[in-house]
Amino acid sequence: MNALPTLSATEIITDRLRLRRAHDADIDGLIELQTDARVRAYLGGPRSRSVVEQYFDVNGISAVAGKAGTYVVADAETDGFIGTLVLDRRSADLPGHVAEEGAELELTYLLRRESWGAGLAFEAATGILRAAAAELPDQPVLVVTQTGNERSLKLAARLGFQRVGTFEAFGAEQTLAVAGLHSFKARSPISDAR
């Protein structure tokens, strides 16, 4: 496929979160994300529980755990499943790009409903983007979300993503937003060396 680099970190720690590879104990949470109507309201609706369970029965957790740039968002203290976060390359076959060749980094996230509104998506996204900015060369990072998903658009804006356009996909208008990876470099404290 595409030989462009992705984030290699296997774990990222923030104040309240641990971004890590998926393991078997996460399957119930992963199934919940795919079958919850409110979580998937802007993603084509919930998937059938039996179909999702069958997928994991056949493929196991490696279907998620083995993908570069794919993380489980877990509570830093309990390691309890909160959601998923992905920083991977957007397929050039999909609409919504800022580079002619496509394959830009794309940030996606899903959190359990009970975790909404606590700033966890912002914290997780900031953590992964800072790790990527420290490891990868500067490049555009995309967020693509259904224009009707106001919460996701507000989060993207809060993270510093700028809307650059819209397009139709999956039967709805999608908003494309972009930020430069360099804008997420962790700031070093300035010391007064006088």
C-alpha positions as CSV (number, residue, x, y, z in Angstrom):
1,M,0.0,0.0,0.0
2,N,1.5,3.3,1.0
3,A,5.0,3.5,2.4
4,L,4.5,6.9,4.1
5,P,5.4,6.7,7.8
6,T,2.9,6.6,10.6
7,L,3.3,7.0,14.3
8,S,5.3,4.1,15.8
9,A,4.6,4.7,19.5
10,T,2.9,1.7,21.2
11,E,1.7,3.7,24.2
12,I,1.1,7.4,24.9
13,I,0.3,8.6,28.4
14,T,-1.6,11.9,29.2
15,D,-2.8,13.2,32.5
16,R,-6.0,11.1,32.6
17,L,-5.5,8.6,29.7
18,R,-3.4,5.8,28.4
19,L,-3.4,5.4,24.6
20,R,-2.4,1.8,24.0
21,R,-2.8,-1.2,21.7
22,A,-6.0,-3.1,22.0
23,H,-6.2,-6.4,24.0
24,D,-8.9,-9.1,24.5
25,A,-10.5,-7.3,27.5
26,D,-11.4,-4.4,25.1
27,I,-13.7,-6.5,22.8
28,D,-16.9,-5.6,24.7
29,G,-16.1,-1.9,24.5
30,L,-15.2,-2.2,20.8
31,I,-18.5,-4.0,20.1
32,E,-20.4,-1.3,22.1
33,L,-18.8,1.5,19.9
34,Q,-19.9,-0.2,16.7
35,T,-23.5,-0.9,17.9
36,D,-24.4,2.3,19.8
37,A,-26.9,4.4,17.8
38,R,-25.8,7.7,19.3
39,V,-22.0,7.0,19.0
40,R,-22.5,6.1,15.3
41,A,-25.2,8.7,14.5
42,Y,-22.8,10.4,12.0
43,L,-21.1,7.3,10.8
44,G,-23.9,5.5,9.0
45,G,-25.8,4.3,12.0
46,P,-25.2,1.4,14.3
47,R,-24.0,-1.9,13.0
48,S,-25.7,-5.1,13.9
49,R,-24.4,-6.6,17.1
50,S,-24.4,-10.1,15.6
51,V,-22.3,-8.9,12.6
52,V,-19.8,-7.1,14.9
53,E,-19.5,-10.1,17.3
54,Q,-19.0,-12.4,14.3
55,Y,-16.3,-10.1,13.0
56,F,-14.4,-10.3,16.3
57,D,-15.0,-14.1,16.6
58,V,-13.4,-14.6,13.2
59,N,-10.6,-11.9,13.4
60,G,-10.0,-11.6,17.1
61,I,-8.6,-8.5,18.6
62,S,-5.7,-8.5,16.1
63,A,-8.1,-6.9,13.6
64,V,-7.7,-3.7,15.7
65,A,-4.5,-4.3,17.7
66,G,-2.2,-4.8,14.8
67,K,-3.0,-1.7,12.8
68,A,-0.4,1.0,13.0
69,G,-1.7,4.3,14.4
70,T,-4.7,2.6,16.0
71,Y,-5.1,3.0,19.8
72,V,-7.5,2.2,22.5
73,V,-8.2,5.2,24.7
74,A,-8.1,3.8,28.3
75,D,-8.4,5.4,31.8
76,A,-4.8,6.0,33.0
77,E,-5.6,4.6,36.5
78,T,-7.9,1.7,35.8
79,D,-7.0,0.9,32.2
80,G,-10.7,0.7,31.5
81,F,-11.8,1.1,27.9
82,I,-13.1,4.5,26.9
83,G,-12.8,4.5,23.1
84,T,-10.6,4.4,20.1
85,L,-8.3,6.9,18.4
86,V,-6.7,6.5,15.0
87,L,-4.0,8.5,13.3
88,D,-3.4,6.8,9.9
89,R,-3.2,7.7,6.3
90,R,-6.4,8.7,4.5
91,S,-6.8,6.5,1.4
92,A,-6.2,8.4,-1.8
93,D,-9.3,6.6,-3.2
94,L,-11.5,8.5,-0.7
95,P,-12.7,12.1,-1.4
96,G,-11.4,14.9,0.9
97,H,-7.7,15.7,0.5
98,V,-5.5,18.8,0.6
99,A,-2.5,17.2,-1.2
100,E,-2.9,16.1,-4.8
101,E,-1.4,12.7,-4.1
102,G,-3.6,12.2,-1.1
103,A,-2.6,9.8,1.8
104,E,-2.4,12.6,4.4
105,L,-2.5,11.7,8.0
106,E,-6.1,11.6,9.3
107,L,-7.3,11.7,12.9
108,T,-10.5,9.8,13.8
109,Y,-11.9,9.0,17.2
110,L,-14.9,7.3,18.9
111,L,-15.6,7.4,22.6
112,R,-18.3,5.7,24.7
113,R,-21.2,8.0,25.4
114,E,-20.6,8.1,29.1
115,S,-17.2,9.7,28.4
116,W,-18.6,12.5,26.3
117,G,-18.3,16.1,27.6
118,A,-15.3,15.5,29.9
119,G,-12.6,16.8,27.5
120,L,-11.2,13.2,27.0
121,A,-11.4,13.3,23.2
122,F,-9.4,16.6,23.3
123,E,-6.9,15.2,25.7
124,A,-6.4,12.0,23.7
125,A,-6.2,13.8,20.3
126,T,-3.7,16.3,21.7
127,G,-1.6,13.4,23.1
128,I,-1.4,11.5,19.9
129,L,-0.8,14.6,17.7
130,R,2.0,15.8,20.0
131,A,3.6,12.3,19.8
132,A,3.3,12.4,16.0
133,A,4.7,15.9,15.8
134,A,7.8,14.8,17.8
135,E,8.4,11.7,15.6
136,L,7.2,12.6,12.0
137,P,8.1,15.4,9.6
138,D,5.8,18.3,9.3
139,Q,2.8,17.5,7.1
140,P,-1.0,18.1,6.9
141,V,-3.3,16.3,9.3
142,L,-6.9,15.9,8.3
143,V,-10.2,15.6,10.2
144,V,-13.2,14.6,8.1
145,T,-16.6,14.7,9.8
146,Q,-20.2,14.9,8.8
147,T,-21.1,18.6,8.7
148,G,-24.1,17.9,10.9
149,N,-21.8,16.6,13.7
150,E,-21.4,19.9,15.6
151,R,-19.6,18.3,18.5
152,S,-16.9,16.9,16.3
153,L,-16.6,20.2,14.4
154,K,-16.2,22.1,17.7
155,L,-13.5,19.6,18.9
156,A,-11.6,19.9,15.6
157,A,-11.7,23.8,15.9
158,R,-10.6,23.6,19.6
159,L,-7.6,21.4,18.5
160,G,-6.7,24.1,15.9
161,F,-8.0,22.5,12.7
162,Q,-9.2,24.9,10.1
163,R,-12.2,24.1,7.8
164,V,-11.0,24.1,4.2
165,G,-14.0,22.7,2.4
166,T,-17.0,20.3,2.1
167,F,-17.9,17.4,-0.1
168,E,-20.6,14.8,-0.4
169,A,-19.9,11.3,0.8
170,F,-22.0,8.5,2.3
171,G,-25.2,10.4,1.5
172,A,-24.3,13.5,3.6
173,E,-22.2,16.6,3.4
174,Q,-18.7,16.1,5.0
175,T,-16.5,18.9,6.3
176,L,-12.7,18.7,5.7
177,A,-10.5,20.4,8.2
178,V,-6.7,20.5,8.3
179,A,-3.9,21.5,10.6
180,G,-0.1,21.3,10.2
181,L,1.5,18.6,12.3
182,H,4.1,21.1,13.4
183,S,1.4,23.1,15.3
184,F,1.2,20.2,17.8
185,K,4.8,20.2,18.9
186,A,5.0,20.4,22.7
187,R,6.0,23.8,23.8
188,S,9.1,23.9,26.0
189,P,8.9,26.2,29.0
190,I,10.9,29.4,28.4
191,S,13.5,30.0,31.0
192,D,15.0,33.3,31.9
193,A,18.7,32.9,31.5
194,R,19.8,36.4,32.5
